[in-house]
Amino acid sequence: MAVNGASTVPTLRSYAGKIVTIERFILDQQQSYPDATGALTSILYDICLAAKIIASKTTRAGLADILGSAGKENVQGETVQKLDEYADQIIFKLNDHTGRLAVMASEEHEGIIPIPAHFPVGPYVLLYDPLDGSSNIDVNVSIGTIFAIYRRKTVEGRGTLEDCLQKGGDIVAAGYVIYGSSTMLVYSTGQGVHGFTLDPTIGEFFLSHPNIRIPDKPKFYSVNQGYEQFWSEGVKRYTEWLQGKDKTAKPLSLRYIGSLVADFHRNLLTGGVYYYPADSKDPDQSTGKLRLVYECAPMAFLAEQAGGAASTGTERILDLQPSALHQRVPIFVGNTGLVEKAQEFIKELD
């Protein structure tokens, strides 16, 4: 349907003052590509449907028997929440039989998720984090779903690990759903970043945030400062710079929710930077905590499409070649100037 490109949408002006459903918007984008088969459009529809189903449970979590632990750990060693399992299964079941995907991978599974042998395969690959921030479920804090879609690399047959281990720069479409005071789906196909808010009374997503651009004047920085003592000197000095301690910059306010989707979403709309650096406290986080293919690459794609940037502190996130499905990396993502400043401190002091 679309390829990576400039953050422009030629038909966007025609939407001013009009009620636009996500279906209409996606179809309008597809018409810009005469050779489009409609497969990517249909995958995005399926993700929208999954978001509606998951949202119907998150808003009733206190009334349904889906809160709390499922009694086991995932491949990350994290306690699996009941709602994690539910979201993972919904996304899989809506996409396993369509003939549009060659393979899937989820943060909740150790290996790739093959398309069942009795179903056909297609030209795309879906990677997803079914429920980001799930540790916040029981305390009614915003959580989300993150996804990235690629074209398969292999030529024929069932999809393989190779198809899933692609650079973020090869993403065809990426986005997230945030389940908060309202449910929003934010996505990009390389034509800018667009947000849609779910009207629960009729079960439809409507265009509410067209062509999102990260504001030039940032307001917030988002990081878990509880781990500051374990950071490198460059990251510590960068944090002090954000706080205005060296008097060379206006201080930013600290806002940290502990859910990547929620923290990223706020900074996308208001301006700022989110970062989760490597730390020396935990050997598993010596190269970062967040997963490259499920979290960092999709968010980096969205940030760049919105005029921002994303880096490990030394490298552009979208240039990284994944070596494993659950590879972790540091991330600094948000306003370009703030990300570049992090790189300056790290290069100078680390």
N, C-alpha and C positions, 0 to 999 in steps of 0.2 A: 504494500500500500504506500508506504512512505520510506524514505531513506534519511540518514542523518544529514542535516543541512542547517541553513540559517533559521533563526527563530522568527519566521514570518508565516502568516496565514493569510493568503490573498483574499479569502472570502469573509474574513472576520468582521469587517465593517458592516456587512449586511445583517449582522446579528444584533446590532445596537437597538435596544428597546424592544426586542422580540423574545418570545419564549422559545428556547431551543433545547430539545432533548438531546441526550448523549447519542442516541441512535442517529438523529438527523445530523449532528455534528460530525460523527465518524463517517457517515456516508458522504457528506460534503467533502471531507478530506480525501476520501477514496477517489472521488471523481477527478481529482487533480492528477491521477495516475491511470491513464487509459488501459494500461496492461495489467492492472490489479485484478487478481482472481477473486477477491473478497474473503480469502482465508484469514488474513490478519484481522480484518474487520470482525469476522465471526469470533475469533479468539478473544478480542476485546469485549464483545458482547457477553461471552461466557464468563469473563472476569467480572463484568458488571453484575451479572446474575449471582455469581458467587458472593460478591460484596453485599448484595441485598439479603441473601440467605444468612450470611454470617452476622450482618447487622441486626437481623431480626432476633438473633440469639444474644448478642452482646447487650442489647437494650433490655433484655429480660433475664439477664444473668442471675440476678438475685432471686428470681422466681422459679427458674429452671434448675434441674439437677446437673448443671454443667460447670459450676464453680469448683475450685479446688484442684488438687493433684489427681492425676490418673494413676498414680502409684508406680511410676517407672521413670527412667531417665532417657533423654534422647542421646544422639551421637555426641553432642557437645558436653554431656555429663550434667545437663540441666534437668531439673524436675519438669516433666511433661504435665501441662495443665489439661483438664478435660476439654476446654474450649480450643486449645492448640490442636488436639486430635480431631475435633469436629471440623475446624477450618481446613486442616490439611486434607481430610477426606472429601470435603465438599469441592475444593478446587480440583482434586484429582478426578473425581467422578464426573465432573462437568466437562472434562477435557480428554478423558482416556479413549473415547469411542468415536470422536468426530472425524478422524482422518486428516486432521490439520496439523497434528504434532507428530514428530519423530520420536521424541523422548521428553521426559520431565525430570526435574530434580528439585527436592525440597530440603529446607534447612533441618527438617525433622527426620530425614532419612540418611543413613550412612552412604549409600551408593545412589546411582541413578535410578529413576523410576521408569521401567520400560513400559511401552504401550502394550496392553495385553495382546497375545498372539492372534486372537480371533478378531481383532479390530485392525483396520487399515492405518497406515502411517502417512504423514504429510511432510511439508517442507520446513516446519518451524520447530523451535525448541522453547520450552517454558521453564524458567527457574523462579522459585518463589519462596518467600518466608511467610508461612500462612498466618502467623500471629506474632508480630513484633511487639516486644514489651509485655509479654504475657505474665511476667512476675507482678504486673500492676493490676491484673484482672480482679483479684479478690478485694482490692481497695478502690475500685471504680475510677481508675485513672485511664486516660485515653490510650488506646492500643491501635495497631494497624496491620495491614497486609502490604507486602512489597512484592513486585514482580518485574521480570525482565524477559523479553522475547527476542530470540535470535533466529536467523536462518541457519539451517543445519549445514554442517561442513561436509559430512559424508555424502556420497552420491546416491547410494541405494541401500536397501535393507532397513533394518531397525536402527534407531538412533543409538549412539555410543557415548562414552565418556568424553571423547574428543569433541563431540557436538556441544557439550555443556561447558567445556573449559575454553571459552572464547574471551577475548579482550572486551572490556566494556565499550570500547570504541566501535565494536561491531554490533552493538544493540540496535535492534529495529524499532522496538517500543519498550517503554518502561514506565512504571508508575507506582502509586501506593493508594491505599484506602485508609482513611483515618476514621476510627469509630470514637467519636467524642460527643459534644453537646449536639452536634449534627454529624451525619455520615457524609464524608466527601471523598470523591475519587479524583485524583490528580494524575495526569499522564501526559506523555509526549511521544510522538512518532517522528521526531526530528523536525517538527514544524512549530516549535514553541511549546510552552507548558500551559495546560488548560485544566481548570478545576470545575467539578460538577458536584452539586449538593443534592442529596437524596431527599425527596419529599415523601415521607413515610405514609402519608395519607393516601397516596395513589401509587406508591412503589416505583417512582421514576426519578432518574438523575437529570437535573437541569443545569445548563451552563450558567455558572455563577461567577467564575473567575477566569475570563478569557485572557490569553496571552500574558501569563504571569511573568513579571520581571522582578528580580530581587532589588529592592530599593537601594539607591546609591549611598544613602546615609544609614548606616547600620545602627541598631538599637541594643542588641543583645549578644552576649556570648554564652554558649551552653557547654558545660563540661562538668564532670564529677570531680570537684575539687577535694573530695575526701581522699583521693589517691595522689594528691600533689607531691607528697614527700617521696613518692616512688618515680617521679618523672625525671627526665633528663634536664640539664641546666637550660638548654635552649627553650624547652617547653615551659619551664618555670618562668623564665624571663619574658617569654611571649605573653604569658598570663598576666604578669605584672604590667606589661605594656597595655594590654586590653583594659586593665583596671585604672590606667592613667597614672601609675605610680612614678613614671619617669618624666611626667609633665610634658611629653611631646605629642600626646594625643588625648582627645576627649575620652573620658572613661565610659565604658559600656556597662550596662546592667547585667547581672548574672541571672539567667533563667535556665533551670535544668529540671526536666520532668523525669528523665530516666527511661523514656521510650523514644527510640530514634525517629520514628515517624512523627511523633508529636513535636519533638524539639526541632526537627528539620522543617516541618510545616510552618511553625511559628516564624522561624528565621527566613523562610522563603517569602513570606508575606510581609514581614516587618523589617527585614534586613538584619544580618548578623552572621555569626560563625558557630558551627557545632564542631567539636573535636573530641576524639577519643584516642589519645596517644598510647604508645607502648609504655609499659611500666615494669619496674623491677620487682614488684611484690609477688607476682604470680608467674612462674615459668611459662604457663600457657598463654600469657598475655605479653610476653617479651617481644612479640612481633605485632602486637595489637590485639584487640578483642573482637571487633566486628568482622563479619565474613565478607570476603571480597565479592563473590559472585551473587550472594543473596541480598546483601545490604549496601555495600560501598559502591559497587559499579552502577546499580540502578539509580542511587541517589546522586552520584557524580554526573550521570547522564542528564538527569533533571536539572541539577544545578547549572551545568554549562548551557543547557537550552534556555535557562532563565537569566543568562548573563553572568553567572557566577563561576566558581571554580571548585575543584576538589583535588586534594593531594595527600600523599602519605606523610608529607613534610619534606620529602626529597624528590618524589616522582608524581607525575599526573596519574590519578587513579585509572583513567580510561586507557592508559597505555600499558597497564600491567597485564602480563600473560599469566593467568591462573595455572597453578601446578597441581591443585587438589580442590575437590568440591568444597571443603570446609576450611580452606586457607584463610587465615586472619591477617589483617593489615591495619596499621594506624590510619586515621582519617582526619582531615581538616576540610570542612566543606561549608561554603557560604559565599559571602561577598568576595570578589576576586582580590581586592586590596588586602583584606584580612588574611586570606589564605596565603597570599604572596609574602605577607609580613611574617607569618609563621615559618615559612621556608627560609627567610632571611635569618631569623634567630637560630634556627636549627643548623643551618649551614655554618654560621659564625661560631656557635658555642658547642656543638655536639661532635 
